[in-house]
Amino acid sequence: ATTTVRFALKETGPMNLAVFNSLGQKVRVLADGPRSAGVHTVMWDGRDDGGRSVSSGVYFCRMQAGKYEKTQKMLYAR
């Protein structure tokens, strides 16, 4: 199972997009570095940074770009 995360940036610059578990522990970094302004998509395959499959449950996707930060709740089910 994969999840598509879609986001838009108003201006070009550094950004970070990461998945966290319900305990606030970082599970996976989906994107990190400079991105151009516009709409982007990244895929999360339900694996952590070590390549291990995560369990079904609630996860949080946090995007940081400059001073902007947004966290979105996701439900991952296999």
N, C-alpha and C positions, 0 to 999 in steps of 0.2 A: 504494500500500500504506500502511496506517495501523497503528499500534500503540496499544493502549489500556493506559494505565498506571493502576493502581488503588492507592490508598493510604488509610490510616486515621489519623486524628489523635485522640489521647486528650483533648485540650483545645483550645479556641479560641485562636488566636494566629497570629503571623506564620510563614510557611513559604516555602521556595524549592524548586522541583523543576526540575532542569536535566539536559540530555543532553550528555555529553562524548565525544570520540573516544578512540581508543586511545593518543593522545599526551597526553591530559589537557587538550586544548583544548575550551573550551565551544563547543558546536554550537548549542544552542537552549535558551532558558528556556521551560519549559512552564507554570509557575505561579510567581507571586511576589506575596506580600502576605498579608493576614490571611485565614484560613479557619476555619470553624466546626469543632467536634469532630464526628467521624463519618467515614463512608466517602465518598471522592471518586474520580472518574475524570477523566482528561484524555487527549486524543488527540494523538499525534505523527504527522504526515503524511510524515515522512522528509525534511523541509526544515530548513535552518539558519535562523538569525535574519534573514538577508538574503533568504529566500524561495527559495534555490537547493536543488535536490535533492542529497542526500548519496549517496555511493556505498554499495554493500552492504558489510557488515563488522560488526565488534564495536563496540558503543557501551556507555556506562555511564550509568545514570540515577541521579542523586544527589538525595536529599531531605534537607533540613535544616529542622527545626522545633524552635525553642528550643535545648536542649542535645542533642537527638536528631539523629543523622545516620546515614543508611543509603545504601549504594551497591549497585546491582543491575546485573549484566551483561545486555546484550540483544544479540541477533543480528538485524541488519536485512538483509533480502534483498528485492530488487525483482524 
